[in-house]
């Protein structure tokens, strides 16, 4: 089981030392428990977003992203009967950039904008303060959990939210599946993987054709992501509306290790410096889709590049570039377009999935191919 000894190295951060002491008391943590603890500390204490942070999200890259989401929301609002009151709910709103760009763009549709109330699901006090400054004129309300938001007609946005939710990892070792856990080595003064027998029957969570996979193989599952997806669907079922989930991940179930960390825009060891770097995993859209289909009509996932292009991001970029104040501003717009849509950047790895009421026959904008049917993008 490894060394359950409290850390001796004073170079550990205070949080890392606390986590090592917890492991000494409780034994090795599941990857999910380790991720959960590290992520809570990270978002509470670190400067996360932008050039001076560890990573840059789509809204921080270009205003075009928020504008396209606003166009999508407006189209859905019109097709769903122009309801007078709309709750705009964002899960993990970061610095508030996406919502700010959406609300700015919606000035073109005042009947829609004036009927919106903002509801932000954010449990980091530091990020709440940032969001309050950016969105002050829209008087948002904050919640720790989606379940705390009042039920009502809602548009729900989850941009790069599910990737931060914890995952469990199982590894094929010696002909059997073992659960990966994290221990602390007092000798080496590092966090490292160890393995234990799973607490659950692996066949209950893993596709049957994966069980006999040859070594080495790693299987991941995120119960937290499935729970959030189901909560979104049930909320739409009760109050009406639509949801948009955007994240990096895969649209076919598979085997492999996607646990990763980012620090200063570069990849880093996900086990070291917990709480000091962003720790995430790729979203399993295929499994989330299966969970959602019990309660909602699921559209996609499609690639972010295809989704944004269908909404008109290329044309909008050309209009803005033609009227840009300086050639540098025009180049920045074109650079932003490339980063958001090109396959070698965010265009292919990032996926978009929409959820609507189960009895709805609406195919949302961005999810229909040229013949009017829905596309299942396997990029």
C-alpha positions in Angstrom: 0.0 0.0 0.0 3.0 2.3 0.2 4.2 4.7 2.9 1.5 6.3 5.0 4.0 8.6 6.7 3.5 12.3 7.2 5.7 14.6 4.9 9.0 15.7 6.2 10.0 18.1 3.3 9.4 21.7 4.1 9.5 22.5 0.3 5.9 21.1 0.0 3.2 23.7 -0.3 1.0 24.0 2.9 -1.8 22.4 1.0 0.3 19.6 -0.4 1.5 18.9 3.2 -2.1 18.8 4.4 -3.0 16.4 1.6 0.0 14.2 2.4 -1.0 14.2 6.1 -4.6 13.2 5.0 -3.2 10.2 3.1 -1.1 9.3 6.1 -4.3 9.1 8.2 -6.7 7.7 5.6 -4.5 5.7 3.3 -4.1 6.2 -0.5 -6.8 8.4 -2.1 -8.8 7.5 -5.2 -7.8 9.6 -8.2 -11.3 11.2 -7.9 -10.7 12.2 -4.3 -7.2 13.6 -5.1 -8.6 15.6 -8.1 -11.5 16.9 -6.1 -9.2 18.2 -3.2 -6.6 19.6 -5.6 -9.2 21.4 -7.8 -11.0 23.0 -4.9 -7.7 24.4 -3.6 -6.6 25.5 -7.1 -9.7 27.5 -7.9 -9.8 29.0 -4.5 -6.2 30.2 -4.4 -4.6 30.5 -7.8 -4.7 33.0 -10.7 -6.1 30.6 -13.2 -7.1 32.2 -16.5 -5.4 34.2 -19.2 -1.8 34.9 -20.2 -0.6 35.3 -16.7 -2.5 32.2 -15.5 -2.2 28.5 -16.4 -4.6 28.2 -19.4 -6.8 30.3 -21.6 -10.4 29.4 -22.3 -12.3 30.1 -25.6 -14.0 33.3 -24.3 -10.6 34.7 -23.3 -9.2 34.0 -26.8 -11.8 36.1 -28.7 -15.0 37.9 -28.2 -16.3 36.0 -31.3 -16.9 32.9 -29.1 -19.3 34.7 -26.8 -21.0 36.4 -29.7 -21.7 33.0 -31.4 -23.1 31.6 -28.2 -25.3 34.6 -27.9 -26.5 34.0 -31.5 -27.3 30.4 -30.6 -29.2 31.4 -27.5 -31.2 34.0 -29.4 -32.2 31.5 -32.1 -33.3 29.0 -29.4 -35.2 31.7 -27.5 -37.2 32.6 -30.7 -37.8 29.0 -31.6 -39.0 28.2 -28.1 -41.7 30.9 -28.2 -39.8 34.0 -26.9 -40.5 33.4 -23.2 -40.7 36.6 -21.2 -38.5 35.4 -18.4 -35.3 33.4 -18.9 -32.7 32.2 -16.4 -29.2 32.2 -17.9 -27.3 29.7 -15.8 -23.5 29.3 -16.3 -21.6 26.5 -14.5 -18.1 27.5 -13.6 -18.2 31.0 -15.2 -14.4 31.7 -14.7 -13.8 35.4 -14.9 -17.3 36.1 -16.3 -16.0 36.8 -19.8 -18.4 34.5 -21.6 -21.5 35.8 -19.9 -20.3 39.5 -20.3 -19.8 38.9 -24.1 -23.2 37.2 -24.4 -25.1 40.0 -22.6 -23.2 42.7 -24.6 -24.2 40.9 -27.9 -27.9 40.6 -26.8 -28.3 44.4 -26.8 -29.3 43.7 -30.4 -32.3 41.7 -29.1 -33.6 43.9 -26.1 -36.7 41.9 -25.5 -34.5 38.9 -24.9 -31.8 40.7 -22.9 -34.3 42.5 -20.6 -36.0 39.2 -19.6 -32.8 37.5 -18.5 -31.7 36.9 -15.0 -28.2 35.6 -14.4 -27.5 32.6 -12.2 -23.8 31.6 -11.7 -22.8 28.3 -10.1 -19.5 29.1 -8.6 -18.0 28.0 -5.2 -14.8 30.0 -5.3 -15.1 33.2 -3.3 -12.1 34.7 -5.2 -13.7 34.0 -8.6 -17.1 35.3 -7.4 -15.4 38.6 -6.6 -14.0 38.8 -10.1 -17.3 37.9 -11.7 -19.1 40.5 -9.5 -16.8 43.2 -11.0 -17.2 42.1 -14.6 -21.0 41.5 -14.4 -22.1 44.1 -11.8 -24.6 45.8 -14.1 -26.4 42.5 -14.7 -26.9 41.8 -10.9 -26.1 38.0 -11.0 -26.9 35.6 -8.2 -24.4 33.0 -7.1 -24.9 29.4 -6.0 -22.7 26.6 -4.8 -24.6 23.9 -6.7 -26.9 23.7 -9.7 -29.5 22.1 -7.5 -29.7 25.4 -5.5 -30.8 27.4 -8.6 -34.6 28.0 -8.7 -36.4 25.9 -11.3 -37.7 27.9 -14.3 -37.2 28.3 -18.0 -33.4 28.2 -18.4 -30.6 28.3 -20.8 -27.7 26.4 -19.2 -24.1 26.8 -20.3 -21.2 24.6 -19.2 -18.0 25.7 -21.0 -14.9 23.8 -19.8 -16.7 22.7 -16.7 -17.0 19.0 -16.9 -13.3 18.5 -17.6 -12.5 19.7 -14.0 -14.8 17.2 -12.4 -13.1 14.2 -10.8 -12.6 10.8 -12.5 -11.9 7.3 -11.2 -9.2 5.4 -13.0 -8.9 1.6 -13.3 -5.8 -0.1 -14.6 -5.3 -3.7 -16.0 -2.5 -5.3 -14.0 -1.6 -8.9 -13.7 -4.8 -9.9 -15.6 -7.2 -8.1 -13.4 -8.6 -4.6 -13.1 -7.3 -2.5 -10.2 -8.3 1.0 -9.1 -5.6 3.6 -9.3 -5.0 5.5 -6.1 -2.6 8.2 -5.0 -0.2 7.7 -2.1 2.6 9.9 -0.7 6.1 8.6 -0.6 7.9 10.0 2.4 11.2 8.7 1.1 11.0 10.5 -2.2 8.7 13.3 -1.0 6.3 12.9 -4.0 2.8 11.8 -4.7 2.6 8.7 -6.8 0.2 6.0 -8.1 -0.5 2.8 -6.3 -3.3 0.3 -6.9 -6.0 -1.5 -4.9 -8.8 -3.9 -5.7 -11.9 -1.9 -6.8 -14.7 -1.2 -4.4 -17.2 -2.0 -7.1 -17.8 -4.7 -9.7 -15.8 -3.4 -12.7 -18.4 -4.9 -15.1 -21.0 -2.6 -13.7 -19.3 0.6 -15.0 -17.2 -0.6 -17.9 -18.5 -1.6 -21.4 -18.4 -5.3 -21.8 -15.9 -5.3 -24.7 -13.4 -3.4 -22.5 -13.3 -5.9 -19.7 -11.1 -8.3 -21.6 -8.7 -5.6 -22.9 -5.1 -6.6 -22.9 -2.5 -4.9 -20.7 -1.6 -2.1 -20.4 -5.0 -0.6 -20.3 -6.6 2.3 -18.3 -10.3 2.9 -18.0 -11.8 6.2 -16.7 -15.2 7.1 -15.5 -16.5 10.3 -14.0 -19.7 9.8 -11.9 -19.6 13.5 -11.1 -19.9 14.5 -14.8 -22.8 12.0 -15.3 -24.6 13.4 -12.2 -24.3 17.0 -13.4 -25.4 16.0 -16.9 -28.5 14.3 -15.5 -29.2 17.3 -13.2 -29.2 19.6 -16.2 -31.6 17.3 -18.1 -34.0 17.0 -15.2 -34.0 20.8 -14.8 -34.9 21.2 -18.5 -37.6 18.6 -18.1 -39.1 20.5 -15.2 -38.7 24.1 -16.3 -38.1 24.1 -20.0 -35.2 25.6 -22.0 -32.0 24.2 -23.5 -28.4 23.5 -22.5 -25.0 23.8 -24.2 -22.0 21.7 -23.0 -18.6 22.6 -24.5 -15.4 20.9 -23.5 -12.4 19.0 -24.7 -12.9 15.2 -24.9 -13.9 12.3 -27.1 -17.2 11.3 -28.6 -16.5 7.6 -28.6 -15.9 5.5 -25.5 -12.4 4.3 -25.3 -9.5 3.2 -23.1 -6.6 5.5 -22.1 -5.1 7.8 -19.6 -6.3 11.4 -20.0 -5.5 12.8 -16.6 -3.4 15.9 -17.1 -2.3 19.1 -15.5 -1.5 22.6 -16.9 0.8 25.2 -15.4 1.8 28.4 -17.1 0.2 27.1 -20.4 2.4 24.0 -20.4 1.7 20.4 -19.4 2.9 19.3 -16.0 2.8 16.2 -13.7 -0.8 16.0 -12.5 0.2 14.4 -9.2 2.8 17.0 -8.1 2.1 20.5 -6.6 -1.5 19.6 -6.0 -3.6 22.8 -5.7 -1.0 24.8 -7.5 -1.8 23.7 -11.1 -4.9 22.9 -13.1 -5.8 19.2 -13.0 -8.3 17.9 -15.5 -9.3 14.9 -17.7 -10.9 14.6 -21.1 -14.7 14.5 -21.1 -16.3 11.2 -22.1 -19.1 12.7 -24.3 -20.3 9.3 -25.3 -21.1 8.2 -21.8 -22.6 11.6 -20.9 -24.8 11.3 -23.9 -26.1 7.9 -22.8 -26.9 9.4 -19.4 -28.6 12.4 -20.9 -30.8 10.4 -23.3 -32.9 9.1 -20.4 -34.2 12.6 -19.7 -33.6 14.8 -22.8 -33.1 15.0 -26.5 -29.4 15.1 -27.1 -27.8 16.8 -30.1 -24.2 16.1 -31.1 -21.6 16.1 -30.0 -20.1 17.9 -32.9 -16.7 19.5 -33.1 -16.3 23.1 -31.8 -14.9 24.1 -35.2 -18.0 22.8 -37.1 -20.4 24.3 -34.6 -18.9 27.8 -34.7 -18.6 27.8 -38.5 -22.2 26.8 -38.9 -23.2 29.7 -36.6 -21.4 32.2 -38.9 -18.1 32.8 -37.1 -16.1 33.1 -40.3 -18.4 35.7 -41.7 -18.6 37.7 -38.5 -14.8 37.7 -38.3 -14.5 39.1 -41.8 -17.0 41.9 -40.9 -15.2 42.9 -37.7 -11.7 42.6 -39.4 -12.8 44.9 -42.2 -13.9 47.6 -39.7 -11.0 47.0 -37.3 -9.3 50.1 -36.0 -5.8 48.9 -36.8 -4.2 46.1 -38.9 -3.1 44.5 -35.6 -6.7 44.3 -34.4 -7.7 42.7 -37.6 -4.9 40.1 -37.3 -5.9 39.4 -33.7 -9.4 38.6 -34.9 -8.1 36.2 -37.5 -5.8 34.6 -35.0 -8.7 34.1 -32.6 -10.7 32.5 -35.4 -8.0 30.0 -36.1 -7.4 29.1 -32.5 -11.2 28.5 -32.0 -11.9 26.6 -35.1 -8.8 25.0 -36.7 -8.4 21.3 -36.2 -4.9 21.6 -34.9 -6.0 24.0 -32.2 -9.4 23.9 -30.4 -11.5 23.1 -33.5 -11.4 19.3 -33.3 -10.5 18.3 -29.7 -13.2 20.5 -28.3 -16.8 19.1 -28.7 -20.2 20.7 -28.3 -23.4 18.9 -27.2 -26.8 20.5 -26.8 -29.7 19.3 -24.7 -33.4 20.1 -25.2 -36.6 18.7 -23.8 -37.2 15.0 -24.6 -40.4 15.7 -26.5 -38.9 18.6 -28.6 -38.5 18.2 -32.3 -36.2 21.3 -32.6 -32.7 20.7 -34.0 -30.7 23.5 -32.6 -28.5 25.7 -34.8 -25.0 24.2 -35.3 -26.2 20.6 -35.2 -27.8 20.0 -38.6 -25.9 18.9 -41.7 -26.6 20.2 -45.2 -29.5 17.7 -45.7 -31.3 18.8 -42.5 -30.4 15.8 -40.4 -28.2 15.7 -37.4 -24.5 15.0 -37.6 -22.6 12.8 -35.2 -19.1 14.1 -35.5 -16.4 11.5 -34.7 -13.4 13.9 -35.1 
